[in-house]
């Protein structure tokens, strides 16, 4: 994410189009559409959601004009958005981010892991939340909670179990000598360092928000 997030008035068109997408209104913080737009603009979902609430309140004269122009004319809005996206180098640092150092932060959570492109750090966060709700004996493919999380993330139960088992290697309170090293261990260790020693209730709240990404 940019050190100082760059906002351009043209971005209101993209945000308005998302706001008007049915069901009309401010979208969930980590809905896939919100995250995709955040990745495109290098602006965190929290910042986009705050601006979306400005649209909800018609907070500025510019927003009012855009609402009057496009809210009842989705085709016109689509043309305007298409034109914006066709701009040369749209979304690149030499266009909208000239002179601003781009340092990804939240973006990394939604990009595939190098070790396994079917997995993303956001999935590991959800698996860690489940880890704290299970016992080692229930970290198996047949456990309903494992099956449900796998279904929501479009993974197999075996893939979820692999992540849960890898977290056992990160857990200082878990001693098991026959846990085989996994290629996922570095990624799981990173997530454990971020959330494993924190408040499990806060992790659970975050997990509930992140589930919107998979709906």
URSULUR-V97730 format. One record per residue. N is the residue number from 1. RES is the residue in three letters. OMEGA is omega as a letter, one per 20 degrees, with the letter a starting at -180 (NA if undefined). Layout:
[[N | RES | OMEGA] [N | RES | OMEGA]]
This chain:
[[1 | UNK | a] [2 | UNK | r] [3 | UNK | r] [4 | UNK | a] [5 | UNK | a] [6 | UNK | r] [7 | UNK | r] [8 | UNK | a] [9 | UNK | r] [10 | UNK | a] [11 | UNK | r] [12 | UNK | r] [13 | UNK | r] [14 | UNK | a] [15 | UNK | r] [16 | UNK | r] [17 | UNK | r] [18 | UNK | r] [19 | UNK | a] [20 | UNK | r] [21 | UNK | a] [22 | UNK | i] [23 | UNK | a] [24 | UNK | r] [25 | UNK | r] [26 | UNK | a] [27 | UNK | r] [28 | UNK | a] [29 | UNK | a] [30 | UNK | r] [31 | UNK | a] [32 | UNK | r] [33 | UNK | r] [34 | UNK | r] [35 | UNK | r] [36 | UNK | r] [37 | UNK | r] [38 | UNK | r] [39 | UNK | a] [40 | UNK | a] [41 | UNK | a] [42 | UNK | r] [43 | UNK | a] [44 | UNK | r] [45 | UNK | a] [46 | UNK | r] [47 | UNK | r] [48 | UNK | r] [49 | UNK | r] [50 | UNK | r] [51 | UNK | r] [52 | UNK | r] [53 | UNK | r] [54 | UNK | r] [55 | UNK | a] [56 | UNK | a] [57 | UNK | a] [58 | UNK | a] [59 | UNK | a] [60 | UNK | r] [61 | UNK | r] [62 | UNK | r] [63 | UNK | r] [64 | UNK | r] [65 | UNK | r] [66 | UNK | r] [67 | UNK | a] [68 | UNK | a] [69 | UNK | a] [70 | UNK | a] [71 | UNK | r] [72 | UNK | a] [73 | UNK | a] [74 | UNK | r] [75 | UNK | r] [76 | UNK | r] [77 | UNK | r] [78 | UNK | r] [79 | UNK | a] [80 | UNK | r] [81 | UNK | r] [82 | UNK | r] [83 | UNK | r] [84 | UNK | a] [85 | UNK | r] [86 | UNK | r] [87 | UNK | a] [88 | UNK | r] [89 | UNK | r] [90 | UNK | r] [91 | UNK | a] [92 | UNK | a] [93 | UNK | a] [94 | UNK | r] [95 | UNK | a] [96 | UNK | a] [97 | UNK | a] [98 | UNK | r] [99 | UNK | a] [100 | UNK | r] [101 | UNK | r] [102 | UNK | r] [103 | UNK | a] [104 | UNK | r] [105 | UNK | a] [106 | UNK | a] [107 | UNK | a] [108 | UNK | a] [109 | UNK | a] [110 | UNK | r] [111 | UNK | a] [112 | UNK | r] [113 | UNK | r] [114 | UNK | a] [115 | UNK | a] [116 | UNK | a] [117 | UNK | r] [118 | UNK | a] [119 | UNK | r] [120 | UNK | r] [121 | UNK | r] [122 | UNK | r] [123 | UNK | r] [124 | UNK | r] [125 | UNK | r] [126 | UNK | r] [127 | UNK | r] [128 | UNK | r] [129 | UNK | r] [130 | UNK | r] [131 | UNK | a] [132 | UNK | r] [133 | UNK | a] [134 | UNK | r] [135 | UNK | r] [136 | UNK | a] [137 | UNK | a] [138 | UNK | r] [139 | UNK | a] [140 | UNK | a] [141 | UNK | a] [142 | UNK | a] [143 | UNK | a] [144 | UNK | a] [145 | UNK | r] [146 | UNK | r] [147 | UNK | a] [148 | UNK | r] [149 | UNK | r] [150 | UNK | r] [151 | UNK | a] [152 | UNK | a] [153 | UNK | r] [154 | UNK | r] [155 | UNK | r] [156 | UNK | r] [157 | UNK | r] [158 | UNK | r] [159 | UNK | r] [160 | UNK | r] [161 | UNK | r] [162 | UNK | r] [163 | UNK | r] [164 | UNK | r] [165 | UNK | r] [166 | UNK | r] [167 | UNK | r] [168 | UNK | r] [169 | UNK | r] [170 | UNK | a] [171 | UNK | a] [172 | UNK | r] [173 | UNK | a] [174 | UNK | r] [175 | UNK | r] [176 | UNK | a] [177 | UNK | a] [178 | UNK | r] [179 | UNK | a] [180 | UNK | r] [181 | UNK | a] [182 | UNK | r] [183 | UNK | a] [184 | UNK | a] [185 | UNK | r] [186 | UNK | a] [187 | UNK | r] [188 | UNK | r] [189 | UNK | r] [190 | UNK | r] [191 | UNK | r] [192 | UNK | r] [193 | UNK | a] [194 | UNK | a] [195 | UNK | a] [196 | UNK | a] [197 | UNK | a] [198 | UNK | r] [199 | UNK | a] [200 | UNK | r] [201 | UNK | r] [202 | UNK | r] [203 | UNK | r] [204 | UNK | r] [205 | UNK | r] [206 | UNK | a] [207 | UNK | r] [208 | UNK | r] [209 | UNK | a] [210 | UNK | r] [211 | UNK | r] [212 | UNK | a] [213 | UNK | a] [214 | UNK | r] [215 | UNK | NA]]
